[in-house]
């Protein structure tokens, strides 16, 4: 899998997700030196090619002179999320996505979930963006470090989680309950809906609680990935 762009490649190198870097001959000296230093630190080989070869490899000229090859991202099992929480000796925190089909939002949520301390991101097979290079790029390499689980039916999964004494909180702008009214010191699954439609009715009905983020501006809604980051941060901070 290939990603491109200077910041995404450098972030992926830092995260340890890169297996090889391809750079364009003739890029400015300062960036070339920084790239070589980061590749050396990560023990990743770097190859220099004519810029046109990079254009052809990623089918765009907007790669900023650098392309990275990543390990293939594969779906994990739900048990991998439980194992990660147990390994860290932490209360479980899952992030369930209901209809996040934009790959940039999907990748950004994965990035926030990994950085802030969640134990897995779960999507429904037919209502999610695929695990594409765009998702991996937007995640800054976080896809290599966090269990990503795909299920056939999200409402059925929620029932399964509740049977295992995992509480399910859904993010909803019209909810009556605010963040400071909820108990986060318990195994949790946080459900984030699509920006346009929010949570599906059946998913909403299966949540134990619906929670809103208090807003103060004239715009009443947040980008799905921003909302997810705020909620994950609040849960982990309150637990601490």
Buried (B, 14 or more C-beta within 10 A) or exposed (E): BBBBBBEBBBBBBBBEBBEBBBBBEEBEEEBBEEBBEBBEEBEBEBEEBEBEEBBEBBEEEEBBBBBBBBBEBEEBEBEBBBBBBEEEEBBBBBBBBBBBBBBBBBBBBBBBBBBBBBBBBBBBEEBBBEBBBBBBBBBBBBBBBBBBBBBEEBBEBBEEBBEEEBBBBBBBBEBEEEBEEBEBEEBBBBBBBBBEEBBBEEBBEBBBBBBBBEEEEEEEEBEBBBBBBBBBBBBBEEBE
